[in-house]
């Protein structure tokens, strides 16, 4: 789309004026219960005396930790004075233990929302997957299973080595300090508050990684391997969600706000399964691209108002999709067309 749908953008502003204030009464219990259920599930899987019980506990843990992790996305858009203490507690309970502290997303994800950078080589979270080879889709998803091992390697080995090898430090920051999917993305040097944030979080991650590895000498490797398997499933689920968060049809050119919206995906009710694989407001990902600072608990009401006002056949309706399987099929079909020499 070469021009913006100004009527839709105006409706977004006018219909949501009374929304947008982050409320701790949603954030705190949601995050704390998710984290608590996740760690309880890991304990249940480790202590279970039967395989079915272990698998059930592991599944519950994966889903709960997945929801807890997704609050990292909220943190990137949360004003520093909103929900006091949430960032610190989230990092202590979720970010550091799972080796994905908030510095790996803060200062990076917002680049994905810059109008002039979305879908370009400077966007850390964009790959034209729909235009790539068909084999790239399963490879993109399956690679996520190695994420927990890669994170332990990063924090336990590369962080201390980079402290004494400056070129490695530069490489680590540019290439392995962001939750990015664009292999061409290079993170710029950290300065000011971002650098301070990174230093204490990375130090905590280093200490935690070694504490976890050291624990195997006392309790054996079985608990760690079970926890790694559970977190691998969490990473796999997140990668599947990422696969269908956009249509991935941009070839690197700057896009209008409306085009960015239509390249993004809402999976709204009535179906409820999307709340499992796209939690914490991520089922309204396209709407989020119109209102990045809107807290997750207000997105359902914003969506309801816009859909009611703009109606069927509107531009807004064009970003609403039926579910994950429909989206995967669409993207997979696009890869077939993209590789066709006659295209």
DRENVO-257095 format. One record per residue (C-alpha): x, y, z. Coordinates in steps of 0.001 Angstrom, whole numbers, plus 500000, padded with zeros to 6 digits. Example, Ala and Ser with C-alpha at 12.3 -4.5 7.8 and 13.67 -1.06 7.14 Angstrom:
2
512300495500507800
513670498940507140
***
This chain:
343
500000500000500000
501504503325498863
499323505599500993
497995505455504532
494373504833505412
493946508131507238
490390507348508325
491578504200510098
494516505955511742
492236508772512897
489788506242514349
492631504571516229
493504507865517904
489963508999518636
488455505715519838
491235504852522275
491887508186523985
490760506850527364
492942503742527115
496691503276527415
497494503531531112
499488500528532338
497880499108535471
499857497114537999
496775495157539053
497053493306535732
500829493091535383
501809491843538830
499452488879539374
499697487784535745
503483487719535700
503932486323539213
501402483526538754
502862482603535363
506415482461536727
505341480564539831
503386478016537821
506298477638535419
508875476865538079
506438474610539915
505960472734536659
509719472252536292
509899470895539839
506971468603539103
508650467277535960
511904466609537840
510197464900540783
507490463016538857
507495459243539316
505843458533535973
506452459657532393
502880460930531768
503004463089534901
506436464391533957
505244465275530448
502135467015531765
504163469002534306
506669469902531615
503957471114529245
502392473280531951
505819474682532795
506599475489529150
503328477344528614
503507479227531910
507137480271531437
506297481322527894
503642483703529197
506001485008531870
508732485611529284
506401487576527026
506300490366529585
509718491305528206
507803492662525225
505697494813527521
508815496115529286
510202497530526041
507163499804525719
506507500423529407
507303503945530601
510045503911533230
507680505388535824
504802503005535110
504287499960537358
507192500745539730
509535497842540423
508123495610537701
511237495679535518
513533494771538422
511315491966539700
510718490547536214
514460490394535590
515093488776538984
512349486145538625
512245485532534877
514826487376532772
517970486325534650
516907482725535508
515973482086531873
519025484014530606
516954486470528600
517324489695530633
515504492777529442
518586494463527944
518452491888525149
515126493353524028
515061496925525335
516611499337522868
516267496713520117
512579495962519756
511700499647519403
513735499734516159
511183497304514742
508525499970515329
510358502820513609
508405503732510498
511512504146508348
513163500923509563
510349498367509665
511000495589507179
514388496979506124
517898495669506750
518011497853509893
515022496051511426
516316493454513920
513016491550513914
512222491188510243
513062488568507645
511184488246504339
510343484630505200
507465484472502706
509943485241499921
512631482762500979
513177479097500133
510602476619501503
513224474827503626
513952478093505447
510647477893507390
511246474572509231
514889475552509783
513776478884511272
511466477109513725
513638474120514671
516700476282515352
514877477676518393
515334474343520190
519018475161520602
518336478553522209
518725477453525882
522123475863525213
523233478890523199
522240481211526048
524207479194528617
527227479289526304
526820483033525870
526615483911529557
528876481247531076
531670481238528490
531555484204526099
530837486882528723
533996486201530799
536113485692527680
534856488948526195
535925490783529347
539577490066528449
539300489989524639
538008493377523372
537272492243519777
535130489405521157
533335491915523377
532442494001520339
531294490929518419
529240489672521359
527432492987521702
526789493444517990
525733489894517153
524614488111520336
523080490685522659
519708491077520967
516640488889520600
516812489461516858
516083487265513844
517713489412511145
521246488009510617
522354491296509062
521441493348512124
524318494823514135
523560496385517499
525110499800518039
527406500403521055
525628500736524376
525780504072526122
524340505724529219
521497503950530988
521442501083528471
525094500298529219
524504500385532979
521454498142532584
523397495735530421
526368495486532804
524423494482535897
522050492178534060
524859490481532171
526859490044535368
523841488491537065
523320486209534075
526971485106534201
526718484248537921
523417482423537436
524698480375534482
527685479169536501
525534478496539562
523267476290537443
526235474421535950
527832474021539390
524609472551540781
525048469517538533
528010468473540681
525681468138543674
522378466962542208
523482465545538868
522622466557535326
519074465206535206
517288468299536658
519188470643534341
518518468528531261
514805468391532083
514720472165532610
516564472703529321
514050470497527499
511150472471528981
512669475822528071
513442474497524574
509716473836524083
509037477384525291
511546478724522755
509982476595520015
506517477945520797
507809481504520723
509451480866517363
506196479526515961
504460482670517181
507187484781515588
506692482895512318
503074484048512131
503467487502513740
503824489012510258
503157488005506681
506840488698505901
506117489950502389
508285493081502332
511506492952500311
513341495627502284
511705498860501166
510308501441503629
506559501010504170
503690503244505191
502126502767508620
499104501130506994
501283498756504971
503176497790508115
499850497151509829
498619494906507022
501906493006507011
501306492281510707
498799489879512224
495832489959514600
494302486643515653
491267487919517577
488444486058519350
486171484139519224
488882481472519085
490686481141522436
493688478992521498
495581482072520274
495689483305523856
497934480307524570
500414480694521701
500220484510521478
499782485604525118
500106488988526815
498372490876524015
500411489383521173
497293488015519500
496686491699518639
500106492159517084
498908494221514119
496978496548516418
500093496785518578
501946498170515556
499415500985515375
499631501667519115
502990500345520420
502611501904523867
499123500472524507
499391498030527466
498375494470526734
495339494554529020
493759497390526956
494281495845523515
491131493634523561
488900496650524237
490702498769521637
490230495993519088
486544495647519932
485928499362519429
487819499587516157
486225496504514672
482759497740515637
483363501230514252
485200500367511034
483184497269510128
483591494425507677
485582495126504530
487629497872506181
491404498130506067
491423497196509734
489710493906508977
492516493067506549
494939492366509397
492625489932511209
493343486246510571
491763482966511626
494665481221513344
498196479827513284
497620477000510798
496016479297508233
498923481717508523
501609479024508291
499902477655505175
499801481128503611
503482481815504304
504503478344503130
502543478823499919
504297482152499373
507692480469499625
506644478076496875
505727480977494629
508878482883495550
511128480026494392
509199479446491164
511472480526488234
508379481643486339
507435484105489105
***
